[in-house]
Amino acid sequence: MNRRHFLVALAGASLTSPAFGWTIDGLPENDGELTQAPRLIVGGGADSLPGEAAPLLSGPLAHGLTLSTPIATHFDLGRDGVTAANLFDTAAPDTEGATAILAPGAAIVASLAGDSRVHFDYSRWVSLMVAQRPVVTLARAELRHSIRARLAGMLHDHPVRIAVSQPTGVELASLLGLSLLGLHPVPVSGFATREDALSALQSGAVDAIQLTPGPNDDLTKDIASAPGGAAPLFHFGLPVDNVPRFEDAFLSAHGRTPAGPLYNAWTALADAAGVALALALPMLTPPLLVARWRHAAMVAITDPNLKRWCAEQHLSVSTGADSAPILSDLTPDLTALLALRRWINNNTPRWRAGQETRPT
């Protein structure tokens, strides 16, 4: 952290004055001008969701920033955006607000799960844009119809196999959700794509999957034609017609609403899994530059090509200050976070042995 940023952090209250007129050593605070060529760190390759969005964003963002050329993009091929987020937290604070990140919610899920690869703190990101999508936990029909029976009788201990990319991957919200319902899920790793998960459900290799819509997919039609007579257990992220919320599924199974630290952790996980893209700046970006970037994000989302792509991807986009609460909701309180980490640590030996998750 350079001297200017250190003093700005100490005197943050002064930056809230209408004119932002506070000075350091006689120098005016940043007046909203970029001192370096802006760039966008992208959490994924060109074929990932952030990778597809980046070229659609770079031109409109540059237009909103009144630049003559599109913003340069740096693609990071690391899985789930974690490597890109690490790079952003290391490099971006020294670029005076010229570097933004475009990351998937999977990177935030990894952070919540305590993944050893994570060296970034997304709670220190300043949100510019958040794109959300619907997510459905789909299971064989007999499982959905027998949840009460499983909780009440001899089927209670029968394991439920769920397809995941890895146990602490983006499907962690479904894995924990099934556990909170009182079932005993077994994460079956290696199903990183929607097509692989649906195929595993069709073949009987798993009992449940987590489903998100792809380009031009009709989620309602996908659910209606799901293999093996599968039916939705619950949804999170954006609402899905005729699919219960997790809270409704829990109420139906237990006769009460969910509560407690582990449920609070689940809500953060579910919200993160429902974030398709997050565009953000580092925390210490000067306020006038934040305002300029947020204006650029609001301009960018009106671009016809970007709007069309978001519609095809079933994304609901919030920009500017409206996106800030969405990102802040992804940070649970410490008690919830510790409960989640304890639950993961206690169950990891079971998952390695291919055994079902147990309550902790």
C-alpha positions as CSV (number, residue, x, y, z in Angstrom):
1,M,0.0,0.0,0.0
2,N,1.5,3.3,-1.0
3,R,1.5,6.4,1.2
4,R,-1.4,8.0,-0.5
5,H,-3.6,5.0,-0.1
6,F,-2.6,4.6,3.6
7,L,-3.5,8.1,4.4
8,V,-6.8,7.9,2.5
9,A,-7.7,4.8,4.5
10,L,-7.0,6.6,7.7
11,A,-9.0,9.6,6.7
12,G,-11.8,7.8,4.9
13,A,-14.5,10.0,6.5
14,S,-13.0,13.0,4.8
15,L,-13.6,11.4,1.4
16,T,-17.3,11.5,2.0
17,S,-17.4,15.3,1.7
18,P,-19.4,16.5,-1.4
19,A,-16.4,18.0,-3.1
20,F,-13.8,15.3,-2.2
21,G,-11.6,18.2,-1.6
22,W,-9.2,16.7,1.0
23,T,-5.5,16.9,0.0
24,I,-2.4,14.9,0.8
25,D,0.9,16.9,0.9
26,G,-0.8,19.7,-1.1
27,L,-1.9,17.3,-3.9
28,P,-5.6,17.1,-4.8
29,E,-7.3,13.7,-4.3
30,N,-7.8,11.7,-7.6
31,D,-10.3,13.7,-9.7
32,G,-11.6,10.7,-11.5
33,E,-9.0,10.5,-14.2
34,L,-7.3,7.2,-14.9
35,T,-3.5,7.5,-14.6
36,Q,-2.9,4.1,-16.2
37,A,-4.4,2.3,-19.2
38,P,-7.4,0.3,-17.7
39,R,-7.5,-3.5,-17.9
40,L,-9.9,-6.3,-17.0
41,I,-8.7,-9.4,-15.3
42,V,-10.9,-12.3,-16.4
43,G,-11.5,-15.3,-14.2
44,G,-11.5,-18.0,-16.9
45,G,-10.6,-18.8,-20.5
46,A,-12.3,-17.5,-23.6
47,D,-14.8,-20.4,-23.5
48,S,-15.9,-19.7,-19.9
49,L,-18.8,-17.5,-19.0
50,P,-16.6,-14.6,-17.9
51,G,-14.5,-15.2,-21.0
52,E,-17.5,-14.8,-23.2
53,A,-18.7,-11.7,-21.4
54,A,-15.3,-9.9,-21.4
55,P,-15.1,-8.9,-25.1
56,L,-18.8,-7.8,-25.0
57,L,-18.0,-5.7,-21.9
58,S,-14.6,-4.2,-22.9
59,G,-15.9,-1.9,-25.7
60,P,-19.1,-0.6,-23.9
61,L,-17.1,-0.1,-20.6
62,A,-14.5,1.9,-22.6
63,H,-17.3,4.0,-24.1
64,G,-18.7,4.7,-20.6
65,L,-15.2,5.7,-19.5
66,T,-14.9,7.9,-22.6
67,L,-11.9,6.0,-23.8
68,S,-11.0,5.7,-27.5
69,T,-10.1,2.0,-27.4
70,P,-11.6,-1.1,-25.8
71,I,-10.3,-2.0,-22.3
72,A,-7.5,-4.6,-22.5
73,T,-8.4,-8.0,-21.1
74,H,-6.1,-10.4,-19.2
75,F,-7.5,-14.0,-19.4
76,D,-6.6,-16.3,-16.5
77,L,-7.1,-20.0,-17.4
78,G,-7.2,-21.2,-13.8
79,R,-10.4,-23.1,-13.0
80,D,-13.3,-21.3,-11.2
81,G,-11.7,-17.9,-11.2
82,V,-9.6,-18.3,-8.0
83,T,-6.2,-17.7,-9.7
84,A,-7.6,-14.5,-11.3
85,A,-9.0,-13.3,-8.0
86,N,-5.6,-13.9,-6.4
87,L,-3.9,-11.9,-9.1
88,F,-6.4,-9.1,-8.8
89,D,-6.0,-8.7,-5.0
90,T,-2.2,-8.7,-5.5
91,A,-1.8,-6.4,-8.5
92,A,-4.9,-4.2,-8.7
93,P,-4.4,-2.0,-5.6
94,D,-1.2,-0.5,-7.2
95,T,-2.9,0.5,-10.4
96,E,-4.8,3.5,-9.0
97,G,-8.3,2.1,-9.9
98,A,-7.3,1.2,-13.5
99,T,-7.8,-2.6,-13.0
100,A,-11.1,-4.4,-12.5
101,I,-11.9,-8.1,-12.2
102,L,-14.6,-10.1,-13.9
103,A,-15.0,-13.2,-11.8
104,P,-17.6,-16.0,-11.5
105,G,-19.4,-16.8,-8.3
106,A,-17.5,-20.1,-8.1
107,A,-14.4,-18.1,-6.9
108,I,-16.5,-16.8,-4.0
109,V,-17.7,-20.3,-3.2
110,A,-14.1,-21.5,-3.0
111,S,-13.3,-18.6,-0.6
112,L,-16.2,-19.5,1.6
113,A,-15.2,-23.1,1.6
114,G,-11.7,-22.3,2.8
115,D,-10.0,-23.6,-0.3
116,S,-6.2,-23.6,0.2
117,R,-5.7,-21.9,-3.2
118,V,-7.6,-18.8,-2.1
119,H,-5.4,-15.8,-1.2
120,F,-8.0,-13.0,-1.9
121,D,-10.6,-11.3,0.1
122,Y,-13.7,-10.6,-1.9
123,S,-15.3,-8.6,1.0
124,R,-12.8,-5.9,0.0
125,W,-14.1,-5.6,-3.6
126,V,-16.1,-2.6,-4.7
127,S,-19.0,-3.8,-6.8
128,L,-19.6,-2.4,-10.3
129,M,-21.9,-5.1,-11.8
130,V,-23.4,-8.4,-10.7
131,A,-25.1,-10.8,-13.0
132,Q,-27.3,-13.5,-11.3
133,R,-28.9,-16.7,-12.7
134,P,-31.3,-19.4,-11.5
135,V,-30.0,-22.6,-9.9
136,V,-32.0,-25.8,-9.3
137,T,-31.2,-28.9,-7.3
138,L,-32.7,-31.7,-9.3
139,A,-33.2,-35.3,-8.0
140,R,-34.9,-38.5,-8.9
141,A,-38.6,-38.3,-8.4
142,E,-38.7,-41.0,-5.8
143,L,-36.3,-39.1,-3.7
144,R,-38.4,-35.9,-3.8
145,H,-41.5,-37.8,-3.0
146,S,-40.0,-39.7,-0.1
147,I,-38.1,-37.0,1.9
148,R,-40.6,-37.2,4.7
149,A,-40.5,-40.9,4.8
150,R,-36.7,-40.8,4.8
151,L,-36.7,-38.5,7.8
152,A,-39.3,-40.5,9.7
153,G,-38.3,-44.1,9.0
154,M,-35.8,-46.7,7.9
155,L,-34.8,-44.9,4.7
156,H,-33.3,-42.1,6.8
157,D,-29.7,-43.4,6.4
158,H,-29.9,-44.2,2.8
159,P,-27.2,-42.2,1.0
160,V,-28.1,-39.7,-1.8
161,R,-25.4,-39.5,-4.5
162,I,-25.0,-36.0,-6.0
163,A,-22.9,-35.1,-9.0
164,V,-20.2,-32.4,-8.2
165,S,-17.1,-31.0,-9.9
166,Q,-15.5,-31.4,-6.5
167,P,-17.0,-31.5,-3.0
168,T,-16.2,-27.9,-2.3
169,G,-17.0,-26.7,-5.8
170,V,-19.9,-24.5,-6.9
171,E,-22.3,-27.5,-6.2
172,L,-21.5,-27.1,-2.4
173,A,-24.8,-25.2,-2.0
174,S,-26.8,-28.2,-3.2
175,L,-24.6,-30.6,-1.1
176,L,-25.1,-28.6,2.1
177,G,-28.8,-28.0,1.2
178,L,-29.5,-31.7,1.0
179,S,-27.7,-32.3,4.3
180,L,-29.7,-29.5,6.0
181,L,-32.9,-31.2,4.8
182,G,-31.8,-34.2,6.8
183,L,-30.6,-36.4,3.9
184,H,-27.2,-37.9,3.7
185,P,-25.6,-36.8,0.4
186,V,-22.5,-38.4,-1.1
187,P,-20.6,-36.1,-3.4
188,V,-19.6,-37.9,-6.6
189,S,-16.7,-35.9,-8.1
190,G,-15.8,-35.4,-11.8
191,F,-19.0,-33.9,-13.2
192,A,-17.9,-30.4,-14.1
193,T,-20.4,-29.7,-16.9
194,R,-24.1,-29.6,-17.1
195,E,-24.1,-32.3,-19.9
196,D,-22.0,-34.7,-17.8
197,A,-24.2,-34.2,-14.8
198,L,-27.4,-34.9,-16.8
199,S,-25.8,-37.9,-18.4
200,A,-24.9,-39.3,-14.9
201,L,-28.4,-38.8,-13.7
202,Q,-29.7,-40.6,-16.8
203,S,-27.4,-43.6,-16.3
204,G,-28.2,-43.9,-12.6
205,A,-24.6,-43.0,-11.6
206,V,-26.0,-40.3,-9.3
207,D,-29.3,-39.4,-7.6
208,A,-29.2,-35.6,-7.7
209,I,-27.5,-32.8,-9.7
210,Q,-27.2,-29.0,-9.6
211,L,-28.6,-27.5,-12.8
212,T,-28.0,-24.0,-14.2
213,P,-29.4,-22.9,-17.7
214,G,-27.0,-22.4,-20.6
215,P,-27.4,-20.3,-23.7
216,N,-30.9,-20.4,-25.0
217,D,-31.9,-23.2,-22.6
218,D,-35.4,-23.3,-21.4
219,L,-35.0,-24.3,-17.7
220,T,-38.7,-25.2,-17.3
221,K,-38.5,-27.5,-20.4
222,D,-35.2,-29.0,-19.1
223,I,-36.9,-29.8,-15.8
224,A,-40.0,-31.3,-17.5
225,S,-37.8,-33.5,-19.7
226,A,-35.2,-34.4,-17.1
227,P,-33.9,-38.0,-17.3
228,G,-34.9,-40.7,-14.9
229,G,-38.1,-38.9,-14.0
230,A,-36.1,-36.4,-12.1
231,A,-37.9,-33.5,-10.4
232,P,-36.7,-30.3,-8.7
233,L,-36.2,-30.3,-4.9
234,F,-35.5,-26.6,-4.5
235,H,-34.0,-23.6,-6.3
236,F,-31.8,-20.7,-5.3
237,G,-30.4,-17.7,-7.1
238,L,-33.1,-16.2,-9.4
239,P,-36.7,-17.5,-8.9
240,V,-37.8,-20.4,-11.0
241,D,-41.5,-21.0,-11.8
242,N,-43.1,-23.9,-10.0
243,V,-39.9,-24.8,-8.1
244,P,-40.0,-24.4,-4.3
245,R,-37.4,-22.2,-2.5
246,F,-35.1,-24.1,-0.2
247,E,-36.9,-22.6,2.7
248,D,-40.2,-24.0,1.5
249,A,-38.7,-27.4,1.0
250,F,-37.2,-27.3,4.5
251,L,-40.6,-26.3,6.0
252,S,-42.3,-29.1,4.1
253,A,-39.8,-31.7,5.4
254,H,-39.4,-30.4,9.0
255,G,-42.5,-28.4,9.8
256,R,-40.4,-25.3,10.7
257,T,-38.3,-22.7,9.0
258,P,-34.5,-23.2,8.7
259,A,-32.3,-21.2,11.1
260,G,-28.9,-21.3,12.7
261,P,-25.3,-20.6,11.7
262,L,-25.0,-23.4,9.1
263,Y,-28.2,-22.2,7.4
264,N,-26.8,-18.7,7.4
265,A,-23.7,-20.1,5.7
266,W,-25.9,-21.9,3.2
267,T,-27.6,-18.6,2.2
268,A,-24.2,-17.1,1.4
269,L,-23.2,-20.2,-0.5
270,A,-26.4,-20.2,-2.5
271,D,-26.2,-16.6,-3.3
272,A,-22.6,-17.1,-4.5
273,A,-23.6,-20.1,-6.6
274,G,-26.3,-17.9,-8.2
275,V,-23.8,-15.2,-9.2
276,A,-22.7,-15.9,-12.8
277,L,-20.4,-12.8,-13.0
278,A,-19.2,-10.1,-10.7
279,L,-17.3,-7.0,-12.0
280,A,-15.4,-5.2,-9.2
281,L,-12.7,-2.8,-8.3
282,P,-10.3,-2.9,-5.3
283,M,-11.5,-1.3,-2.0
284,L,-9.1,1.6,-2.0
285,T,-10.0,2.9,-5.4
286,P,-10.6,6.7,-5.1
287,P,-14.3,7.5,-4.8
288,L,-14.5,9.6,-8.0
289,L,-13.0,6.8,-10.0
290,V,-15.5,4.3,-8.5
291,A,-18.3,6.7,-9.6
292,R,-16.8,6.9,-13.0
293,W,-16.5,3.1,-13.4
294,R,-20.0,2.6,-12.0
295,H,-21.4,5.0,-14.6
296,A,-19.5,3.1,-17.3
297,A,-21.1,-0.2,-16.1
298,M,-24.5,1.4,-16.3
299,V,-23.8,2.6,-19.8
300,A,-22.3,-0.8,-20.8
301,I,-25.4,-2.8,-19.8
302,T,-27.5,-0.8,-22.3
303,D,-25.4,-2.1,-25.2
304,P,-27.7,-4.2,-27.5
305,N,-25.1,-7.0,-28.0
306,L,-24.5,-7.3,-24.3
307,K,-28.2,-7.2,-23.5
308,R,-28.9,-9.9,-26.0
309,W,-26.1,-12.1,-24.6
310,C,-27.4,-11.7,-21.0
311,A,-30.9,-12.7,-22.2
312,E,-29.5,-15.8,-23.9
313,Q,-27.7,-16.7,-20.7
314,H,-30.7,-16.1,-18.5
315,L,-28.9,-13.5,-16.5
316,S,-30.4,-10.7,-14.4
317,V,-27.9,-7.8,-14.2
318,S,-27.5,-5.1,-11.5
319,T,-25.1,-2.3,-12.0
320,G,-23.6,0.6,-10.0
321,A,-24.6,1.1,-6.4
322,D,-27.5,-1.3,-6.9
323,S,-25.1,-4.2,-7.2
324,A,-23.3,-3.5,-4.0
325,P,-25.8,-5.1,-1.6
326,I,-25.7,-8.3,-3.7
327,L,-22.0,-8.6,-3.3
328,S,-22.1,-7.7,0.4
329,D,-24.7,-10.4,1.1
330,L,-22.1,-13.0,0.1
331,T,-20.2,-12.4,3.3
332,P,-21.7,-14.4,6.2
333,D,-21.0,-13.5,9.8
334,L,-18.0,-15.2,11.5
335,T,-20.2,-17.7,13.4
336,A,-21.7,-18.9,10.2
337,L,-18.4,-19.1,8.4
338,L,-16.8,-21.1,11.2
339,A,-19.8,-23.4,11.2
340,L,-19.4,-24.0,7.5
341,R,-15.7,-24.6,7.7
342,R,-16.2,-27.1,10.6
343,W,-18.9,-28.9,8.7
344,I,-16.5,-29.2,5.7
345,N,-13.5,-30.3,7.8
346,N,-15.6,-33.0,9.6
347,N,-17.0,-34.4,6.4
348,T,-13.9,-34.2,4.2
349,P,-12.6,-37.6,5.4
350,R,-15.9,-39.2,4.6
351,W,-16.0,-37.7,1.1
352,R,-12.6,-39.0,0.4
353,A,-13.8,-42.4,1.4
354,G,-16.9,-42.1,-0.7
355,Q,-19.2,-42.0,2.3
356,E,-22.2,-39.9,3.0
357,T,-22.3,-36.5,4.6
358,R,-23.3,-36.4,8.3
359,P,-24.7,-33.5,10.3
360,T,-22.2,-31.8,12.6
